Amino acid sequence: MIGVAILTVSDSCAQGRRQDASGPAIREILSAAGYRIGEEAVVADDRDAIVRALTRLADEGGYDLVFTTGGTGLGPRDVTPEATGSVCDRLVPGLGELIRAEGLKKTRNAVLSRGIAGMRGKTLMINLPGSPRAVRECLEAILDVLPHAIEMMHGGGH
């Protein structure tokens, strides 16, 4: 079973001013698809905090997948892609490209999402937008390729 951690990146959620809706949306979708949900955490839109959380989840958590939600836009505090890129050994640009391409079918604003995907060791990290609707649309776009991606990361064939 594929193990997943979820990291919500949001100043307002981290400060308790808003309830996280995107992290639970990821949990709901992936649980229904048979993934094992492990840790769920919330951090502020702070590059160092995001880096620490991603590094810990990948290095100590042993998760196959770490999804982030939030911080992928053009706002001055949206630094999730930069934090993710800084902890990855290798990028997987096709996942972000697929998410944006599928998103364009629903809204032209999809081109403004800067989310990336990359690997740290044997953990695949994927940035998703911060809205529950966008999370659902993005996961719908990539869910079918994730098992094969994980298999390949762990040394399986192509």
N, C-alpha and C positions, 0 to 999 in steps of 0.2 A: 504494500500500500504506500502511495506517495505521501510523504510528510510535508506539511505546509506551515509556515509561520506568516503572520499578517502584521504589518507595521503601518499604522495610520500616522501620517505626517500632517499635523494641524495645530497651529497656535491656539485656536479657540477650544479645540477638544482637549489639548494638553492642560489648558488653564481651567477646564471644567465649565466653560461658558456655553459649550454646545455639545450635544450628544453625538457620538460617532455613529453614522449610518452606513458609511461605505465599507468599513471593516466587517461589520456583520453581514453585509451583502456578499462580500467575498466568501465569508464562512458558509453562508447558506448555499451558494452556488456550488462551491467545491465539495462541501459535505454531501450534497445531493448527487454529485458525480463520483462519490466513493473515495475522495481524498481524506487523509487523516489530518485534522486541524490540530496543531500544537499551540504554540504561544501566540497570543495577540497582544500587541503593545501599542502605545500612543506616545509620540514624541512631538515636540514643537518643531516649527520650520527653522531649524538650526542645523547647519551643515555638520558640525562636530557631533551633535546628538544623533543625527541620522547615521553618520559613519560608525559611531560606537555601537548603535543598535544593530545595524546590518552586519558588522564584523562579528559581534557576539552571536547573533542568530545563525550565521553561516559556520563559524568556527567552533562554537560550543554547542549549538542546538542540533547540529547534524541534520538539518532539514534539506529535503530535495529542492523545495521551492520556497522563496521568500517573496511575497507580494507586498509592495508598498501602495498606498493610496493617498493621493494628495501631493501638492508641491510640484506639479509638473507643468504649470502654466507660465505666464509671462510676468507674474507679480514679482515685486522686489525681493520677497522672502521665499519664492519658489526655487528651491535649490536641491530638490530630491534627485534629479538626473545627475547633477554634478557630484553629489555625495555618493550615489550609486556607482558612477563611473570610476570614482577614485578608489573604491574597494574591490573592483572586479579585475580578474586576471585576463579575461577575454570578453569582448562584447558579442552580442547576438543581435545584430541590427535588424534582421528580418522580422523579429517579433514586434518591435516598435513600428516598423514599416507596415506590417499587416494590420496592426491595431489602428493606425491612422488611415489606411486605405479603406478598411471596413467602416470606420467612423465617418469618413467622407460621404458615405452613402446616406447618412442620416443628417449630418450637419457640416457645413463648410468650416465651422470653428474647430473641427478635428485637427486641422493643420497647425493649430496653435498649441497642441499638446506636445511637450518635449520629452515624454517618457522614453526610457531606454530599457534594454534588457542586457544582462551580462552574467558571467559565471565567476564565482569565487570558489575555487576548489571544485567540489561536486555539488554546489548549491547554485541553482539558477535564480537570479533576482530579476523581477519584472515590475516596472513602475506603471501604475494605473492612475487615472485621474481621480479627483476627490469627490465626485458626485456618485451617488448610488446608481443612477441611471447609466452614467458613462461606464462605471465598473461592470455592470451587467453586459453592456454592449461590447466592451473590450474582451471580457472573458469569453463571451459567445464567439468572438472572432478567433481566439487562439486555443480554446480548450481541447480541441481534437488533436492538436499537434504536441501537447505537453507530455503525454506518456512516452512518445517516441523520443522527444528531446531528453527526458530523464534517462531513458534506456541508453541512449548514445553517450550521455555524460558519464554513465557508470560503466562504459566500455562495451556496450552492446553494439550490434551491427547496424549498418545503415539501411 
